[in-house]
């Protein structure tokens, strides 16, 4: 549910929600190879004007350490068909989960060999 909250306009339209969910040390590696800090991601999410029309598939959660979780999934943006592999690291703190890291990698269409 935590990852899906970032697609929900009602959740991301409240800056306090987004700031509470994202750890102060957070950073993101975007699909274009650039790095974004927490402030940039919070501002970007909070400037969204409606639900983000993105489908999530192949969702996997692994515990990788005490109270630390690796999340992998694929997303497909229904507007531009961008298909991404996504990875997040979450840590449980004070009975809540905080997002520490996120990376998006473009999934290229398969090429059929003749």
Secondary structure as GFF3:
##gff-version 3
##sequence-region A 1 114
A	DSSP	alpha_helix	2	5	.	.	.	ID=ss1
A	DSSP	alpha_helix	9	12	.	.	.	ID=ss2
A	DSSP	alpha_helix	15	21	.	.	.	ID=ss3
A	DSSP	beta_strand	22	29	.	.	.	ID=ss4
A	DSSP	beta_strand	35	37	.	.	.	ID=ss5
A	DSSP	alpha_helix	38	46	.	.	.	ID=ss6
A	DSSP	beta_strand	54	65	.	.	.	ID=ss7
A	DSSP	beta_strand	68	77	.	.	.	ID=ss8
A	DSSP	beta_strand	83	93	.	.	.	ID=ss9
A	DSSP	beta_strand	96	106	.	.	.	ID=ss10
###
